[in-house]
């Protein structure tokens, strides 16, 4: 009986999955583009398509409003209840108001929201409500403001089931420090504890405000930071025990510092497999690159495209990554220069402290020194008188 029940469950499960498979030859739809437009409702003004269609290898109910020239999000508060995927791209929505999807929790199947390329500048703190089941949010190619007065750090706080966040080229051009501050506030305040994929490509990121900027995303598996302006990690990965892929393609790394190499090796020590991609960075063929060249030969970290990585010689020639010889004298001389600079700095600090101490204790020192000076002055006068008397006798 138990075997029969198990077989029955397997048959039911496989049967239930068949209609969702895009390769299922038995699946047919009588939907036309015209009927799909009408199915959306009048509020969509025949600009969108609402239909069951193939999306990522599964048949899903998709609302597609691509390049529909909307200037308002009003239609989104009237989405069909069965909506699973929303594609609302290529429109002109500078600001997302409160309750974009209405005030009722009537979208139980919504899993994907794509609002890329809409020229969005500001997202209100309560814009995204009733999105508890959404697993992917795409906001690529927008113009999100870096102005602190228009930032809402908790704008993603309602995405409690979010697995993927896409923010490729999502922010306006501005100071790197402002972007670093904005990202820090978003990740710290949005409670994205289920997030496993984070896309931050093409945002001109050169630094992060806080080394622990990603530490509030404990389940993060993949971080995409390609096409930015990073010269080192500038962020802590030791707090990301599940990290498996780090995309650093086409940044501004000229060498990879040993601190970052040790950080990646530390993850591997905990039986965590990890892949890193440094493709397209302007690595310089110098002694500073030696630690990286040695590391690639011994590390358990998988370096993607390792065989095609190049470094640039002084004359602009691209060579395979290699260890440079005869680096010891240069390293020693730089160490001496460093020691000299440190000693000079410490001397200046010591002199400053002595001067400060004298100034603070000036009254006490004056009381102690005045008697001594008076005594010396008296001796000088007595000596002068004695010398004068001797001359008169002569």
Phi, psi and omega per residue, in radians:
X1 nan -0.721 -3.124
X2 -1.119 -0.709 3.129
X3 -1.114 -0.718 -3.130
X4 -1.067 -0.764 3.139
X5 -1.109 -0.714 -3.141
X6 -1.094 -0.804 3.132
X7 -1.094 -0.707 3.137
X8 -1.096 -0.724 3.121
X9 -1.119 -0.725 3.127
X10 -1.107 -0.724 3.124
X11 -1.110 -0.755 3.138
X12 -1.111 -0.727 -3.118
X13 -1.126 -0.802 -3.126
X14 -1.155 -0.635 3.112
X15 -1.161 -0.651 -3.127
X16 -1.201 -0.521 -3.081
X17 -1.420 -0.425 -3.042
X18 -0.984 -0.805 -3.106
X19 -1.086 -0.403 -3.104
X20 -1.512 -0.209 -3.072
X21 -1.466 2.173 -3.116
X22 -1.153 -0.335 -3.140
X23 -1.568 0.045 -3.115
X24 -1.241 1.981 -3.108
X25 -1.209 -0.265 -3.107
X26 -1.544 -0.080 -3.095
X27 -1.531 2.249 3.125
X28 -2.408 2.634 3.101
X29 -2.301 2.421 3.094
X30 -1.736 0.149 -3.124
X31 -1.196 2.388 3.009
X32 -1.980 2.895 3.128
X33 -1.069 -0.631 3.137
X34 -1.169 -0.793 3.131
X35 -1.178 -0.555 3.118
X36 -1.166 -0.632 3.086
X37 -1.180 -0.754 -3.134
X38 -1.154 -0.554 -3.083
X39 -1.157 -0.396 -3.141
X40 -1.215 -0.563 -3.082
X41 1.849 2.842 -3.050
X42 -1.091 -0.577 -3.055
X43 -1.091 -0.360 3.128
X44 -1.528 -0.056 3.001
X45 0.943 0.609 3.122
X46 1.008 0.443 3.140
X47 -1.706 -0.198 -3.031
X48 -2.170 2.950 3.078
X49 -2.112 2.252 3.112
X50 -2.121 1.869 -3.032
X51 -2.826 2.796 3.024
X52 -1.445 2.127 -3.076
X53 -2.576 3.022 -3.109
X54 -1.389 2.147 3.093
X55 -2.423 2.014 -3.119
X56 0.938 0.908 3.020
X57 1.230 0.172 3.087
X58 -2.369 2.542 3.047
X59 -1.352 2.106 -3.109
X60 -2.401 2.783 3.108
X61 -1.472 1.972 -3.027
X62 -2.010 2.319 2.957
X63 -1.819 1.988 -3.034
X64 -1.998 1.933 3.109
X65 -2.090 1.051 -3.121
X66 -1.474 2.240 3.123
X67 0.882 0.833 -3.085
X68 -1.661 0.017 3.072
X69 1.070 0.548 3.052
X70 -1.321 2.471 3.027
X71 -1.954 0.091 -3.103
X72 -2.505 2.668 3.096
X73 -1.651 0.176 -3.090
X74 -0.888 -0.757 -3.130
X75 -1.039 -0.462 -3.062
X76 -1.203 -0.305 3.078
X77 -1.451 0.044 3.132
X78 -2.203 0.542 3.122
X79 -1.125 2.517 3.043
X80 -1.006 2.477 -3.079
X81 -1.029 -0.504 -3.067
X82 -1.481 0.075 -3.094
X83 -1.010 2.247 3.063
X84 -1.908 -0.590 -3.110
X85 -2.284 2.229 3.055
X86 -1.966 2.127 3.047
X87 -2.014 1.824 -3.082
X88 -2.209 1.428 -3.000
X89 -2.221 2.777 3.073
X90 1.214 0.541 3.112
X91 -1.915 -2.897 -3.075
X92 -2.280 1.374 -3.077
X93 -2.106 1.657 -3.077
X94 -1.272 -0.490 -3.100
X95 -2.422 2.300 3.044
X96 -1.606 2.061 -3.105
X97 -1.369 -3.121 3.061
X98 -1.099 2.580 2.996
X99 0.893 1.027 3.129
X100 -0.970 -0.645 -3.087
X101 -1.757 0.400 3.099
X102 1.524 3.133 -3.072
X103 -1.721 -0.098 -3.121
X104 -1.846 2.553 3.116
X105 -1.525 1.338 -3.023
X106 -2.090 0.430 3.104
X107 -2.186 1.148 -3.027
X108 -1.190 -0.298 -3.063
X109 -1.858 -0.021 -3.078
X110 -1.156 2.123 -3.096
X111 -2.108 -0.502 -3.056
X112 -2.245 2.276 3.049
X113 -2.174 2.063 3.086
X114 -2.018 1.869 3.124
X115 -2.130 0.728 -3.130
X116 -1.379 2.750 3.026
X117 0.988 0.841 3.123
X118 -2.043 0.106 -3.100
X119 1.064 0.517 -3.128
X120 -1.194 2.223 3.117
X121 -1.854 -0.560 -3.078
X122 -2.453 2.373 3.061
X123 -2.064 2.000 -3.127
X124 -1.078 2.647 -3.084
X125 -1.036 -0.512 -3.127
X126 -1.914 0.414 -3.114
X127 -1.153 -0.794 -3.081
X128 -1.721 1.644 3.001
X129 -1.986 2.756 3.101
X130 1.066 0.766 3.118
X131 -2.184 0.521 -3.028
X132 -1.082 -0.408 -3.067
X133 -1.804 -0.015 -3.134
X134 -1.189 2.320 -3.090
X135 -1.910 -0.305 3.141
X136 -2.440 2.250 3.092
X137 -2.171 2.180 -3.110
X138 -2.058 2.069 3.127
X139 -2.208 0.547 -3.102
X140 -1.078 2.667 2.995
X141 0.952 0.849 2.981
X142 -2.004 -2.924 -3.090
X143 -2.319 0.858 -3.086
X144 -0.999 2.293 -3.048
X145 -1.224 2.525 3.046
X146 -1.754 0.056 3.129
X147 -1.195 2.115 -3.131
X148 -0.966 -0.525 -3.134
X149 -1.242 -0.300 -3.118
X150 -1.960 0.074 3.132
X151 -1.496 2.503 3.095
X152 -2.260 1.603 -2.992
X153 -0.958 -0.478 -3.078
X154 -1.712 0.429 -3.037
X155 -1.149 -0.361 3.115
X156 -1.860 0.209 -2.992
X157 -1.174 -0.346 -3.138
X158 -1.522 -0.091 3.136
X159 -1.510 1.188 -3.023
X160 -1.255 -0.288 3.134
X161 -1.903 0.159 -3.023
X162 -1.121 2.240 3.116
X163 -1.860 -0.532 -3.100
X164 -2.303 2.308 3.072
X165 -2.201 2.078 -3.103
X166 -1.886 1.996 3.137
X167 -2.244 0.716 3.125
X168 -1.240 2.168 3.139
X169 0.865 0.769 -2.999
X170 -1.662 -0.205 -3.008
X171 -1.981 2.703 3.079
X172 -1.159 2.784 3.071
X173 -1.217 2.369 -3.119
X174 -2.993 -2.986 3.139
X175 -1.188 2.383 3.108
X176 -0.963 -0.621 -3.131
X177 -1.138 -0.641 3.125
X178 -1.160 -0.722 3.115
X179 -1.151 -0.735 3.120
X180 -1.044 -0.719 3.137
X181 -1.164 -0.729 3.138
X182 -1.092 -0.817 -3.141
X183 -1.096 -0.720 3.129
X184 -1.021 -0.850 -3.098
X185 -1.116 -0.650 -3.134
X186 -1.143 -0.860 -3.045
X187 -1.236 -0.569 -3.117
X188 -1.303 -0.597 -2.993
X189 -1.765 -0.162 -3.012
X190 -1.636 -0.127 3.054
X191 0.992 0.850 -3.129
X192 -1.568 1.066 -3.000
X193 -1.300 -0.288 -3.134
X194 -1.668 -0.088 -3.038
X195 -1.082 2.305 3.103
X196 -2.062 -0.353 3.127
X197 -2.269 2.286 -3.139
X198 -2.298 2.100 3.130
X199 -1.863 2.101 3.125
X200 -2.304 0.518 -3.110
X201 -1.178 2.707 2.972
X202 1.021 0.735 3.129
X203 -2.062 0.206 3.121
X204 0.996 0.591 3.139
X205 -1.305 2.183 3.091
X206 -2.053 -0.238 -3.133
X207 -2.829 2.987 3.040
X208 -2.215 2.505 -3.116
X209 -1.076 -0.646 -3.033
X210 -2.271 2.258 3.113
X211 -1.012 -0.496 -3.100
X212 -1.662 0.493 -3.035
X213 -1.015 -0.543 -3.114
X214 -1.727 0.014 -3.025
X215 -1.246 -0.249 3.065
X216 -1.534 0.178 3.103
X217 -2.109 1.215 -2.924
X218 -1.154 -0.347 -3.106
X219 -1.741 0.185 -3.078
X220 -1.063 2.242 3.100
X221 -1.831 -0.732 -3.031
X222 -2.260 2.253 3.055
X223 -2.098 2.152 -3.133
X224 -1.875 1.915 -3.111
X225 -2.148 0.445 -3.124
X226 -1.153 2.718 3.069
X227 1.015 0.739 2.994
X228 -2.032 -2.743 -3.062
X229 -2.229 0.588 -3.129
X230 -1.312 2.452 3.057
X231 -1.942 -0.179 3.068
X232 -2.760 3.086 -3.100
X233 -1.066 -0.844 -3.100
X234 0.992 0.331 3.079
X235 -2.676 2.692 -3.075
X236 -1.546 2.241 3.072
X237 -1.909 -0.094 -3.133
X238 -1.170 -0.340 3.130
X239 -1.578 0.137 -3.128
X240 -2.063 1.299 -3.025
X241 -1.108 -0.325 -3.100
X242 -1.739 0.028 -3.074
X243 -1.009 2.215 -3.113
X244 -2.115 -0.357 -3.130
X245 -2.525 2.285 3.113
X246 -2.219 1.945 -3.108
X247 -1.657 1.983 3.121
X248 -2.186 0.541 -3.114
X249 -1.127 2.526 2.991
X250 0.892 0.861 2.955
X251 -1.798 -2.624 -3.081
X252 -2.124 0.564 3.099
X253 -1.204 2.152 2.994
X254 -1.722 -0.391 2.967
X255 -2.712 2.948 3.122
X256 -1.969 2.005 -3.052
X257 -1.218 2.652 -3.058
X258 -1.087 -0.543 3.121
X259 -1.016 -0.740 -3.141
X260 -1.237 -0.614 3.096
X261 -1.123 -0.770 3.125
X262 -1.113 -0.638 -3.129
X263 -1.103 -0.711 3.123
X264 -1.211 -0.709 3.110
X265 -1.103 -0.592 -3.127
X266 -1.105 -0.615 3.098
X267 -1.162 -0.683 -3.132
X268 -1.131 -0.559 -3.126
X269 -1.075 -0.400 3.138
X270 -1.674 0.549 3.095
X271 1.040 0.506 3.138
X272 -1.813 2.108 3.071
X273 -1.330 2.532 -3.083
X274 -2.584 2.495 3.080
X275 -2.141 2.426 3.096
X276 -2.295 2.562 -3.111
X277 -2.236 1.986 3.116
X278 -1.872 0.275 -3.078
X279 -0.978 2.392 3.015
X280 1.408 0.230 3.070
X281 -1.572 2.576 -3.110
X282 -1.401 1.044 -3.134
X283 -1.082 2.399 -3.106
X284 -1.780 2.298 3.102
X285 -1.289 1.673 -3.130
X286 -2.641 3.062 3.116
X287 -1.075 -0.486 -3.133
X288 -1.159 -0.343 -3.131
X289 -1.530 -0.139 -3.105
X290 -0.989 -0.793 3.126
X291 -0.996 -0.678 3.130
X292 -1.188 -0.733 3.125
X293 -1.080 -0.738 3.109
X294 -1.180 -0.726 -3.090
X295 -1.062 -0.726 -3.106
X296 -1.076 -0.447 -3.123
X297 -1.391 -0.394 -3.002
X298 -2.048 -0.390 -3.022
X299 -1.206 2.678 3.034
X300 -1.603 -0.106 3.054
X301 -1.192 2.350 3.111
X302 -1.451 2.019 3.123
X303 -1.648 1.904 -3.094
X304 -1.150 2.415 -3.141
X305 1.015 0.573 -3.102
X306 -0.978 -0.712 -3.091
X307 -1.168 -0.357 -3.102
X308 -1.812 0.036 3.111
X309 -1.168 2.399 -3.116
X310 -2.193 2.735 2.948
X311 -2.174 2.746 -3.046
X312 -1.815 2.216 3.035
X313 -1.341 2.957 -3.121
X314 -1.038 -0.511 -3.136
X315 -1.567 0.156 3.079
X316 1.539 0.056 3.139
X317 -1.396 2.342 3.130
X318 -1.568 2.235 -3.132
X319 -2.194 2.790 3.010
X320 -1.123 2.623 3.112
X321 -1.048 2.258 -3.105
X322 -2.616 2.831 3.068
X323 -1.479 2.270 3.102
X324 -1.509 2.419 -3.112
X325 -1.569 2.940 3.049
X326 0.963 0.823 -3.134
X327 -1.668 -0.241 -2.999
X328 -1.025 -0.881 -3.120
X329 -0.998 -0.730 -3.118
X330 -1.138 -0.661 3.133
X331 -1.161 -0.720 3.130
X332 -1.126 -0.749 -3.123
X333 -1.120 -0.679 3.107
X334 -1.161 -0.596 3.104
X335 -1.145 -0.731 3.120
X336 -1.101 -0.771 3.122
X337 -1.056 -0.705 3.114
X338 -1.106 -0.735 3.129
X339 -1.127 -0.694 3.128
X340 -1.096 -0.769 3.128
X341 -1.084 -0.743 3.138
X342 -1.108 -0.779 3.137
X343 -1.097 -0.737 3.120
X344 -1.079 -0.775 3.135
X345 -1.087 -0.765 3.138
X346 -1.128 -0.640 3.107
X347 -1.099 -0.772 3.114
X348 -1.066 -0.752 3.128
X349 -1.090 -0.742 -3.135
X350 -1.105 -0.776 3.115
X351 -1.074 -0.741 3.119
X352 -1.082 -0.716 3.126
X353 -1.137 -0.719 3.116
X354 -1.090 -0.799 3.121
X355 -1.063 -0.730 3.125
X356 -1.118 -0.696 3.128
X357 -1.127 -0.743 3.115
X358 -1.078 -0.729 -3.123
X359 -1.130 -0.752 -3.122
X360 -1.148 -0.661 -3.078
X361 -1.723 0.361 -3.013
X362 -1.072 -0.656 -3.122
X363 -1.160 -0.825 3.132
X364 -1.089 -0.776 -3.142
X365 -1.119 -0.645 -3.139
X366 -1.105 -0.721 3.129
X367 -1.121 -0.630 -3.118
X368 -1.365 -0.576 -3.070
X369 -1.434 -0.577 -3.076
X370 -0.999 -0.817 3.102
X371 -1.025 -0.669 -3.140
X372 -1.143 -0.762 3.133
X373 -1.133 -0.686 3.094
X374 -1.080 -0.757 3.139
X375 -1.075 -0.753 3.135
X376 -1.123 -0.728 3.141
X377 -1.089 -0.737 3.125
X378 -1.076 -0.768 3.133
X379 -1.070 -0.696 3.130
X380 -1.106 -0.721 -3.137
X381 -1.155 -0.784 3.132
X382 -1.059 -0.715 3.136
X383 -1.123 -0.690 -3.138
X384 -1.150 -0.699 3.131
X385 -1.142 -0.771 -3.131
X386 -1.088 -0.707 -3.138
X387 -1.131 -0.684 3.118
X388 -1.145 -0.731 3.124
X389 -1.083 -0.713 -3.130
X390 -1.082 -0.718 -3.141
X391 -1.126 -0.669 -3.127
X392 -1.136 -0.693 3.136
X393 -1.112 -0.617 3.131
X394 -1.229 nan nan
